[in-house]
Amino acid sequence: MTGADGTFEYVNPALARMVGQPATALVGRAEADVLADVLSEQPAQGGARVTVEVPLRRPDGASTPTLLTRVVRNAGGVTAVLTDLSAPKQAEARLRELYEVTARGAPDTLHELLEVASRTFRAPGAFVRAGVIVARAGPLSALRALELAAQPHDRTPDTLRVAVRTPDGPGTLVFCRATRLPFTGADEDFLRLIGQWLEQDAAREETARQLRRSEELNKAVIRSSLDAIITCDGRGVITEFNPAAEQIFGRSRAEALGEPLDALIIPERMRAAHSLSLQRLADGGAGRILGQRLELPAARRDGQEFPVELSVVRLPTDTPEYAGFIRDITGRRAAEARLHHRTTQLDSVFNVSPDGFVTFSDRGYVVEVNPAFLALTGTRREDLLGLDEAQFERVLRARCEVARPASRPPPGVDVLQVVRPARRVLKRTRRPMDAGDGVVLGHVMYFRDITHEAEISNMKSEFMSTAAHELRTPKTSIYGFTELLLTRELDPDTTRDLLETIYRQAGQLILLLTELLDLARIEARAGQDFRIAHEAVRPLIENTVRAFTPPHERPRVRMQVAPNLPMLPVDGAKFNQALGNVLSNAFKYSPQGGEVLVHAWTDPLHPLLHVSVTDQGIGMTPEQRHRAFERFYRADSSGSIPGTGLGLSLVQEIMHCHGGRATLSSEPGQGSVVTLTFPVNPAPLESHAQENTDRG
């Protein structure tokens, strides 16, 4: 930072190191004396910002590339930042060198790449595959290279390894420093880039090898005369016409020899272009079809056009002569059309299926995954393709909490508990892919999301267990105390105490059964027996507060109802029941007292009406909030607060039947807020019934 007079007011240690002078010695000096070469650039004017790359001369005379950002200060002077670009420039240079090597595609590219890496790392290295050193750069001994390649592929401070997959088998790029100078993460990234290129080059070479083999097979077929072979001179006059050509074109060899090629087998519309091509060859120009495999139309004896595959080569003769290798591809075109149609159909099924599919080759590598599997597991297609089954299994297990077999599973079936990207239960089935002749092409894994079925099963089990427990507790007390009264003579006080206990437990049992019946009736009828009418909100709330608040607790209740609220389409009795349950909880879970606020207001952005109850009670933990609307769940596990654990479940069911919902916010020791949200213009009740059916 400089002042209005152009002298340094502040210099950080980094700039001091860059110019080779102490920061204390620079403060007060003129900026132009220290950074003369940098200031040759146009400075910022007004409030403008200048960002430009400039050289900074170091004390030893060398130049450092830097990025200058310079802004004029309001009080005069400037604020400037100089960023050292040496490291990015070096990285750019070695990437450029790598690109130049790979772009040439020379036969000895592997060795050149190792030399580039050796110069970059200042360390010798080698490429080892199947215990054999394929190439080496620098003075790394063969024994040392094999020893390092055989170790696990983990980077150590003075050794760098990268695994490379090739069609000939996995290999290892390994570099080792004699000094203790550690390799960096950037070094590892650069070596991985080289490894990726080697993998791509190996894949290209494998493709080229397969292509060459295919060409040799094609030539063998041509030599066996399964395809038409026609030769002609430089004027286009036929000099040879083999039996396959006779069969394809419907002309005998005798009538074809000596005739112009274009008059016999070339469609009339293409004859002018054929003549121009022959003239170009005669003039020494490059033929457009020589050495290529083309698909063109040809003509039979009757003039009918049909598709052929054509390859034309110049024969090694003194005078220009050409050979055309022709194959009738009418059947192939039809088969390709059928195959394309069939493949399109299968791809559509594969891609739109809601179930996940992963296919493996006969060697056990992943060859395809469908979008549904990626969505179910949160994986990426490019990360899975090429993995063997063990690697794929590790990726899948990393997203699973536990893997367990289905009950009495058939062979090849298990169940996975996936936790990422969302909790799901997946049923996995393995099936071989049989070509139909006993040849196994690989196998497929089929993943079906059975989360809903598993949740329903768990909910049924938990409900039956909890309901049985909750019913057994009061029944046991009633039975035991009644037996005690029948079998013993007790004093009046004890007898009354036991009768009161029986009365309370019977009441608890009746309440539990009543709430269970309410839930069952609401779910079974899906709100169809609700009597919806437009009601004023304030009287509804006042009636509920009066009915569900004990007289001695009413001073604790404060109502805050916004004026001019719209009429609310609700079942008044169910509204009272839902709000009453929330009010009862507010009093029960506030043993120390405190105000209970009932607040009603409308949403200014949406046609929604909110009614909330806020207490100052014991509050809930995040885990308790998450389970608050579960049946039989109670935040108080001590048993000191009475209740069945069905109140909020019933509230939520009533809200769903109104097209609304109940939400809860709470913090431990800070009370709770339960909000009932009603739509002012609800959809027809039948749609809510269908929604509840789907949700159930």
N, C-alpha and C positions, 0 to 999 in steps of 0.2 A: 504494500500500500504506500502511495506517495502523497505528499501534500501538494498544495497549490504551487509551491516553488519548485516542484519536480524532484525533491529529495525523498529518500526512503523514510517512511514513518514506522514501517513494520516489515520484517523479513523473516519468514519461517525457516527452520533448520534445513529443510529439504532444498530450498533455493540457495542457501548458503553453501551446501555441499555441491550443488551443481556448478556454482561459480568459483568454488575453492577458497572462500573467504569466510571468516566468522560472522555470524549474524550481527553481533554487537558492533563489528567494524563497518558494516554496511549501513546501519541506521545513521541518517544524516548526510550520506553521500548522494550525489546527483545520480539519478537513474540513468541518464545518458552516458555517464562514465562507465558504468558496470555492464549495461545491456545495450551497447551501441549497435551490435549486429541484429539484435531482436527488434529494436526501435526503428530500423530501416523500413519496417512495414508501416502502412498507413494507420495511425492511432485512431481510437474511437472519437467520434465527434458528438457533442451534445450528450444525450442519454443513450446513444447507440452502443451496441455490443459488437465487438469484433472477435471472430474466431478464425485463426489462420495457423498453418503449419510453418514454422520458422526454424532455422538452425541456431543452436546455442554453442558458442565456442567455449570449450573447457580450458582450464589452466594449462593443460599439457599441449594445447594447440589443436586437439581433435575436436570434431564438430558433433554435437548430439542433436538428433531430430527431436523437436518438441512441438507441442500444441499450445499456442498462446490464446488465452481468452482475456479480453481487456475491456473494462467498463469505466467510464468517467464518473467520478463521485460528485454528488451535488455540491459539496463544500469545496470542490477543487481537488485536483490530483486524480489518480486513477486507482482502481483495484484490478490486479492482474493475476492470472494463474498460469504457470508453465508446467505442462505435463510431459514427462520423459516418454518418448515413443520408441525407445531403443528395442525393448522387448517385443512389442507388436511388429516392428519392422523386421526383426530377426525371424519371428514366426512366419511372417508373410514371405520372407525370402526362402525359407526351407519348404514352405508349401508350394511356392512357385517352382522350386527345383524338383520337388516330388511330381508335380503336374507335368513338367517337361519330360521327365523320365517315362511316366506312364503314357503320355501322349504319343511318344515315339513307337511304343509297342515292339521294341527290339527283341530278338531271341534271348538275349542275356539280361532281360529286364529285372529278373529276380536278383541277380548279383548287383546290378546298378542300384536297386532299391536298398539293398543291404549296405552298399557303400554310402548312400545318402544318409541312412540312419546312423551309420558308424561315425560319419563326420559330424552329424547333429549332436549325438550323445557323447562324442569323444570317447567311444568305447567299442571294442570288437564285438561281433555278433555272428549268429549263424541261423539257418533255417533247417530244422531237423524233422524228419518224418519217418515213422516206423523204425526208429533206431539208426537211421542213416542221415548223414549230413548232406543235404541237397546243395547248399551254397553257403559260403562263409565270407566274412569281411573282417580284416584286421587280424591281429595275432592271437585269436582265441583258439586254444588247442582243441583238437578233435575230442579228446577224452573229456575235457572240461565242458565242452558244448553238449555232449551226450548226457553227462551227469546232470547239468542244469536243466536240460529238456525233460529228463525223467522225473524231476521233482514236481510237486503240485504247482499249479498255475497261480501262485500267489506272488505279488510283487514284494521283494525285500529291498532294503535301502540301496544295496549295490548291485542288484540283479533285477532285470526286467524281462518278463515273459508275456507272450500273447499267443493264445491258441488260435489256429487257423484251420477251418474245415475245407477240405478239397475232395473232389470225387475219388482221388487215390487214397484217401484216408486222412485223419486229423494230423496236423503238424504243429510245430511250435517255433515261433520267432523268439530268440533268446539273446540278450545282451548283458555283458558283465564288465564291471569296472574293476581295475586292479586297485584303485584308490578307494577310500571310504566316501567319496563324493556321492551323495544319494541321488537317485533318479527322482524326478518330480512327476506330479500328476499330468503336466503338459507333455512330458516325455512319453508317458504311458498312452495318452490320447493320440500322439503322433504315431507311435508304433501300432496302435490299433487301426489307425487310418491305413497304414501300409498293409496290415493283415487283411483289412477289408478289401483292398485292391487285389491282393493275391487271391482271395476267395473268388472275387468277381472274374479275375483273369483265368483262374482254374475252371470256373463255370463256363466262360466263353470258349476255352480250349476244348472242354468236354462237348459243348454244342458243335464246335467245328469238327471234332472227331466223329461225332455221330453223323453230321452232314456228309463228310467224306465217305463214310461207310455206305450211306444211302446212295450216293452218286455211283459208287462202285457196283452196288447191287443193280442200279438202273442200267449201267453199261452192260452188265452180264445179261440182263433181260433183253437188251437191244441186240447183243451178239447172238442170242438164241432166236432172234427174229420173231419175238412175240409182239413187237411193235413195228410199225411201218418204217422202212428205211428208203429214202429217195435221195439220189444224187443228181446234181445238174452242173453244167459248166457255167462260165462267167456270163453267158447270154441268157441263162435260165432255161436251157434245153435239157430235158431229162436224159440222164445217161444210165440210171439204174432204178429199178422198181421192183422191190422184193415181194414175196408171196403175201406177207401181212398187208402191204400196201394194196395189193390186188383185192384182198378181201375187204379192206376198209373202204376203198374208194369205188369198188365195183368196176374196175377196168383191168384188162389183162396187161401183162408186161409188154407184150408185142405191140399193142396199140399205144402204149404210153411212151416207149423209147423213141427219142427224136422229136417229141412234141414239146411245145413251150409249157413250162410248169404252170403259168398263170391261166392258161386256157383249159387245163385239166382239173386242178384241185383248188384254185383260189377263187372265192366269190367275186363276181363281176365288180362290185362296189369297191373292192380292195386292190384291183389289178393295177391301177395307176400308181398307188403307193409302192407296190412291189417293183414296178419298172424303175421308179426313182431310186429305190434301194440298190438295185443291181447296177444302175449307172454310177451311184456314189462309190460302190465297191470297185468298179472298173476304173474310176478316176483316182483310186488310191485313198479314198476317204475311209473313215471308220464306220463299219456297219452297225446299225442300231440293234440288230437281233443276234449278231454273232456272240457265241459263248453264253447266251442267256436261255432261260427256260420260260417260254411264253405260252399263254393260253389264248388261242385265236380261233375264229371260225374257219372251217374248210367246207368244200362243196363235193358231194358225191356225183356220180354219173348223171343222175336225174335232176341235178341242181339243188337238191336239198342240203341246207347248211346244218352243220353239227360242230360241237366244240372239240378242239384237239389241243394237246400239249405239244409244243414244238421246241426243239433244240437244234440250232444250226451251227456247224463248225466248218472251218476251212480245212480241206484235206491237204496233206503235205505232197502236192504234185507240182510239176513244172508250170503248168498252166492253171489258172484259177479254176478250182472246182470245189463244190460245197456239198455237204451231206446234211440232210434234214432227218431227224429222228422224231417220228410222229406217233402219238398215242391217242386213240379215240377215248375221250373222257366223258362221253355222254352218260354212261352208267355212274361214273364217279360224281359227276355234277348232281345227278338225281340223288345219289346216296348222301352227298354232302348236304343237300337241301333237307333231306329227311333227318340226318344226324343233327343239323343245326336246329331244326324245329324241335327235335326230341331233347337236345341239350338245353335249349331255351326253356322248355317246359320244366325239366328237372331243376335247372338253376332257379327258376321262379319259385318252385316248391321249397327248395333248399333255403332260399333267402327270405321268404316270407313266413316260414314256419315259426310258430311261437316257441317251439322246442329247440334246444341246442343240439348241434351236430358237430362232431370232430372226426375227420377221416384220417386214417393212417395208411401209409404205403405198406407193401409186403415186407419191407425192411424195418417197419416200426417207426417211421418218421411222420410227423404231422404234415399233411398235404393240403388240407382245406378246413376252414371253420366257418360257420354261418353267423350272420349278425346276431341271432338270438343268443347264441352261446356267449358272444362278446358282451352283450348287454347283461346277461345273467351273472357273469363273473367279473366284469369290469376289466377285462384283458384287452390287448390290442392284437390284431391279426398278424402284423409284422413281427411281433415278439414271439408268436407261437409257431409260425411256419418253420419247418425244418427241425424242430425239437424231436428227440426220440421220446419214447413213452415214459421213461424214467424222469427225464427233464420236465416233460409236460405234467407229470404227476406232482413233482415238487412245486411247480408254479400253481397248480390247482390247490394243493394242500396248504400253501401259504395263505390262501383265502378262506380256509375252512377252520372252524372252531373244533370240530370233531367229525370223524367219519365213522359211521356205524352201518352194519348191514341191515337190510330190511328183515322183518320177521320172516323166518323160513324163506330166504331169498332163493330164487332159481339161480343156476350158474350164470355168472357174468352180470349180476345185479347187486348194487349197493346204494346206500343213501348218504348224501353229503350235507353237512350243516355249513353252508357258506355264510360268511359274515361280512365280506366285502364284494361289491360296493354297498350291498344291503343284505340284511339277514334273510336268507332263503333256505329252503330245504329242497334239494335236488335229488331225484332218483336217476341213477346212472345205469344204463344197460349197454353191454358190449355185444356186438354181432360181427361175425366174419363177413367179408365181401367176397362171395363166390361167383366166379365167372360162369358157372353152370356146368363146366366140364371137370369139376374137381380142383381147378386151379384157384387158389386163394389170392385175390388181388390186394388184400390188406384187411383192415377191420374198421368199424365205425363205432364211436361212442355216442350214445343218444342220451341227452339230459332233459328230463321233464321236471318242471317246477311244480312240486307238490306241497308248497308252503301252506296254501289254504287248507288242504286236506289234513296236513299235520297239525295246524293250529286248531281246526275243528275237533280233531281227535283229542288233543291236549286239553282244550277247553271243556269238552265233555267229561274227561277223566277228572280234571280239577273241580268242576262243578259238582259232580256226583260225590267226590270225596269231601268237599267243603260242606255241601248241603247236608250230607249224612252226619258230619261232625256237629254242625250247628243245630240240627234237630235233636241229636242224641243228648247234648248237654242239658237243655231244660227238661227233657223227658226223664233223664236219669234222676235229676233233683226231685221232680214231682213224684216219681215212683218210689224213690228211697224214703222221702219224708212222709209220704202217705203210708207206706209199710210201717214206718216207725210209729205213726199215730194209731195204727190199727193193732199193733202188737204190744204196746206199752201204755202204762198209765203215767201221764206226764202232768206236771203242774200247769195251771192255767196260763202263766206267762210263757212257758216254753211251748205249750200248745199253740198259743196265738202267734208266737214268733215263727213256728214251723208253717202254720197256715198262711202267714204273710209271705213267706218264702215261696210256698207252693203257688200262691196267687201271682207273685211277680214272675216266676218262671213260666206259668201258664200264659200270662200276658205277653212275655217275650216270645213264647212259642206261637201264639196267635198272631203277633206282629210279624214274625218271620214268615209264617205261612201266608199272611195277607199280602206282604210285599212280593213273595214269590209268585202268588197267584196274579197280582197286578202285572208283574213283569211278563209272565206267561201269556196273560190275556192281551196285553199291548202288543207283544211280538206276534202272537197268533193272528190277531185281527189287524195288525199293522196300522193301527190308528183308525180303522174303519168305523169304530163305535164312538169316536170323538164327536162332540156336538160343537162345531165351530160357529161362533157368532162374533160380531164386532163389539168389543167391550172397551169402556174407558179404562185407562191404565191405572189412574190414581185410586179409584174405588177398589179395583182388584188387589192392589198392593196393600191398601189399608185393611181390607177384610182379612187378608192372609196374615198380616202382622198381628192383628187383634186375635185371630184364631190360634196362631202357633206360638205366641209369646206369653210366657207365664205372667200373671198380673204384677208380681213383684219385680219382674225384669223389664217391664215396658219403659221405664225411664231411661234405660240404656239404649233404646232404639231411636235413631235419628233418621228421618226420611228426607231425601233430597230428590224430588221429582220435578223434572223440567216442565215449564208451562207449555200449553198448546201442543201436547203430544197427540199424535194421530190415534184414531180408534184402532185397537189391536184385534185382528181376527184370531181368536183362541177358543179353546174349551176352558171355560172359567174354572171348573172343578179341577181339571188337570193342572191349570196354571197355579191354583192354590196349593195343590199337592207338591208340585215341583219346587215352588218358592218356599213352601213350608218346610220341606226337607232341608233346604239350604239354610233357612233360619234356625231350625233345630240344631243343625251341626254347628252353626256359629255360636250358639249358647253352650252346647255340650263341650266344645273344644276351646272354650274360654273360661276355664275354672277360676281364673283370677279376676274375672269381670272385664270391664272395658267397654267402650262404645261399640255398638253394632250399627253400621251405616247401610241404609237401603237407598240406592241411587238408581234413577231411571232417566234415560236420555236417548235421543235419536242420533244416528250417524249422518252428518251433513253431506257425505259423499255417496252413501248407499241407502236404499230403502230398508234400513234395519233399525230395530228398537232394542236397546240393551237395558237389562235390569241386573244390578250387581248387589251382592251382600258382602260387606267388608267387616271382619272382626279383628280383635286385638289378641287372639288366642295363641296357642302353642306353635302354630305354623307347621310346615311340612318340609322334609328334605326333598331334593330332586328325585330320589328313588320313590319316595312316598307319593309325590305329585304324579309321577309317571303311572302309578298303579291305582290312583284314587278312584277311577271310574270302573275298576274291576269289581265283579260281584264277590261279596263276602270279604273284600279287603278293608281292613281297618288300620288307620294310622296309629292308633293307640293299641299296643299289644299287651298292655298290663291288665286289661279287663276292668279298670276302674271307671271307664267311661262307657255307659250302656249303649247298645246299638247292635244292628244285625249286619252291617257292612253292605246293605243293599240300597241304601238311600240314594247315593249319587248315581248308581247304575239305573235306578228307576227314573231319576231326573233326566239323565241323558236320553233314555228311551222316549220319554214324553217330549223332549226337545226335538228329537229326530222326527217324531210324528207330526210336529208343527213345522217341519222344514227348517228348524234352527239347530242350535247346538249349545252345549254348556262347556265353559272353559274355566280353568283354575290356575291362579298364580299364588305362590306362597313362598315364604322364607322361614326357616326355623326360628322360633321365638318372636316373630314379627307379624303373626296373624296370617289370614288367608283372604283372598278375594275370589268369589265364585260369580261368574257373569253368565246370565242367560240371554242369548241373542235370538230375537224373533224376527222373521221377515215381515215387513208391513204389508207387502203384496205377495203372499205365498203362492207357490204352484199348487195345482189341484192335489188333494190329499192322495189320489190314486198314484201319482208319481212318487210321493214319499213312501207309500206302501211298497212300490216296486223297489225303491232305493233300499228300504229296510230289508226286503227279501234278499236282494243282491248282497247286502252287507252281512246278513245272517248266513 
